[in-house]
Amino acid sequence: MGMSLKRSVAISGSTGFVGKNLQRFLIKNKVKCIPVLRSFFQETRSLLLSECFCFVHLVGLGNETKNQSFEEVNVELTKRIIDICKRSKIKKIIYFSGLGVSSKSTSNYFISKFKAERLIIKSELDYTIFRPSYIIGKDDYLTRNFKKQIQKKEIIIPGTGNYIIQPISINDVCSVVHLAIHSRSFSKKIIDLVGPEKILFKQFVKNSIRNQNTTIKKIPLKKSLIQVSDKKFPYGNEDLNILFGNFEGNHEKLRKISKIEFTKVTSV
Ligand SMILES: NC(=O)c1ccc[n+]([C@@H]2O[C@H](COP(=O)([O-])OP(=O)(O)OC[C@H]3O[C@@H](n4cnc5c(N)ncnc54)[C@H](OP(=O)(O)O)[C@@H]3O)[C@@H](O)[C@H]2O)c1
């Protein structure tokens, strides 16, 4: 198949929060999308996507379960995607890692994302690796979490809440990925996917509950680290690693490369 016929973009994780929004956005912008669904990964047979020129790999696991480990999902499936890209002559892969991921990471989630990044960089494919902070939309992870807590009239802040998050809107994320699919300026780069506003978690919570008479309850750091194993506790182990990590991203770099006007996100 000639290069000119490679007009489509493959998307894994297309049923997730980012995937759904991105697919809708790309279709609106006349980009043909080919979803790569979970059922495919459960088969041993490989996939040939000759009509695709780019693969947006969004499959990711944020909380380990009995049935799925970080290694199996975040590392092993990335290997398979790289293999599909090579055999289908897809030149570019776009990957969603996580803000704060580095060679010095010590938590299993961060380590698995770092390993996936290394595999992509070593693959000799063209790539853009994004490291997102919280992505905020209508149905994102943090919004759903807060809504559930607000329904019970109490919202928990683990620790002091004096740690920074740099949320980014899902619309901006879709615009940026759209640009990264087509523009060379995103080539072979690792880019923090963070919004223009750095905000303390405690302030973000305050803004998010607005006037819906909800009590804010602070749980000391050590106590919340113990409570993560309790199913009723609204934050998991990796949530706390991310929050207490107090990671700051480089929004300026993202703004310079993408040249779009970013929305300030100060609440869910
Ligand atoms: N949302 C955020 O704020 C945020 C922040 C930092 C990083 N990220 C990263 O961005 C990416 C997209 O996030 P998201 O919020 O859209 O995640 P999500 O809503 O949890 O969606 C995860 C997607 O991965 C698929 N998936 C999970 N395990 C799989 C497996 N074993 N085999 C095949 N598919 C599997 C899911 O498919 P099913 O529908 O079949 O389950 C779903 O399509 C992830 O890599 C995530 O780590 C997100």
PDBQT file of the ligand as one rigid body, heavy atoms in Angstrom, charges set to zero:
ROOT
HETATM    1  N1  LIG A 301      -7.171  10.739  32.867  1.00  0.00    +0.000 N 
HETATM    2  C1  LIG A 301      -6.129  11.299  33.481  1.00  0.00    +0.000 C 
HETATM    3  O1  LIG A 301      -6.274  12.263  34.246  1.00  0.00    +0.000 OA
HETATM    4  C2  LIG A 301      -4.728  10.768  33.222  1.00  0.00    +0.000 A 
HETATM    5  C3  LIG A 301      -3.654  11.320  33.925  1.00  0.00    +0.000 A 
HETATM    6  C4  LIG A 301      -2.375  10.814  33.697  1.00  0.00    +0.000 A 
HETATM    7  C5  LIG A 301      -2.180   9.803  32.783  1.00  0.00    +0.000 A 
HETATM    8  N2  LIG A 301      -3.235   9.272  32.106  1.00  0.00    +0.000 N 
HETATM    9  C6  LIG A 301      -2.991   8.192  31.126  1.00  0.00    +0.000 C 
HETATM   10  O2  LIG A 301      -3.697   8.465  29.930  1.00  0.00    +0.000 OA
HETATM   11  C7  LIG A 301      -4.184   7.259  29.357  1.00  0.00    +0.000 C 
HETATM   12  C8  LIG A 301      -5.685   7.348  29.128  1.00  0.00    +0.000 C 
HETATM   13  O3  LIG A 301      -6.331   7.611  30.364  1.00  0.00    +0.000 OA
HETATM   14  P1  LIG A 301      -7.913   7.490  30.583  1.00  0.00    +0.000 P 
HETATM   15  O4  LIG A 301      -8.247   8.417  31.687  1.00  0.00    +0.000 OA
HETATM   16  O5  LIG A 301      -8.630   7.604  29.287  1.00  0.00    +0.000 OA
HETATM   17  O6  LIG A 301      -8.014   5.994  31.133  1.00  0.00    +0.000 OA
HETATM   18  P2  LIG A 301      -9.340   5.095  31.297  1.00  0.00    +0.000 P 
HETATM   19  O7  LIG A 301     -10.575   5.904  31.186  1.00  0.00    +0.000 OA
HETATM   20  O8  LIG A 301      -9.120   4.288  32.540  1.00  0.00    +0.000 OA
HETATM   21  O9  LIG A 301      -9.286   4.123  30.041  1.00  0.00    +0.000 OA
HETATM   22  C9  LIG A 301      -8.355   3.091  29.981  1.00  0.00    +0.000 C 
HETATM   23  C10 LIG A 301      -8.451   2.421  28.630  1.00  0.00    +0.000 C 
HETATM   24  O10 LIG A 301      -7.497   1.344  28.613  1.00  0.00    +0.000 OA
HETATM   25  C11 LIG A 301      -8.151   0.146  28.259  1.00  0.00    +0.000 C 
HETATM   26  N3  LIG A 301      -7.544  -0.991  28.964  1.00  0.00    +0.000 N 
HETATM   27  C12 LIG A 301      -7.255  -1.121  30.283  1.00  0.00    +0.000 A 
HETATM   28  N4  LIG A 301      -6.692  -2.308  30.521  1.00  0.00    +0.000 NA
HETATM   29  C13 LIG A 301      -6.630  -2.956  29.328  1.00  0.00    +0.000 A 
HETATM   30  C14 LIG A 301      -6.163  -4.224  28.917  1.00  0.00    +0.000 A 
HETATM   31  N5  LIG A 301      -5.661  -5.095  29.793  1.00  0.00    +0.000 N 
HETATM   32  N6  LIG A 301      -6.260  -4.544  27.603  1.00  0.00    +0.000 NA
HETATM   33  C15 LIG A 301      -6.753  -3.679  26.712  1.00  0.00    +0.000 A 
HETATM   34  N7  LIG A 301      -7.225  -2.473  27.032  1.00  0.00    +0.000 NA
HETATM   35  C16 LIG A 301      -7.169  -2.108  28.335  1.00  0.00    +0.000 A 
HETATM   36  C17 LIG A 301      -9.592   0.330  28.678  1.00  0.00    +0.000 C 
HETATM   37  O11 LIG A 301     -10.395  -0.544  27.916  1.00  0.00    +0.000 OA
HETATM   38  P3  LIG A 301     -11.811  -1.127  28.458  1.00  0.00    +0.000 P 
HETATM   39  O12 LIG A 301     -12.813  -0.051  28.191  1.00  0.00    +0.000 OA
HETATM   40  O13 LIG A 301     -12.017  -2.332  27.637  1.00  0.00    +0.000 OA
HETATM   41  O14 LIG A 301     -11.639  -1.403  29.918  1.00  0.00    +0.000 OA
HETATM   42  C18 LIG A 301      -9.816   1.806  28.346  1.00  0.00    +0.000 C 
HETATM   43  O15 LIG A 301     -10.110   1.948  26.973  1.00  0.00    +0.000 OA
HETATM   44  C19 LIG A 301      -3.768   6.141  30.304  1.00  0.00    +0.000 C 
HETATM   45  O16 LIG A 301      -2.559   5.573  29.862  1.00  0.00    +0.000 OA
HETATM   46  C20 LIG A 301      -3.537   6.861  31.620  1.00  0.00    +0.000 C 
HETATM   47  O17 LIG A 301      -2.578   6.199  32.422  1.00  0.00    +0.000 OA
HETATM   48  C21 LIG A 301      -4.504   9.734  32.325  1.00  0.00    +0.000 A 
ENDROOT
TORSDOF 0
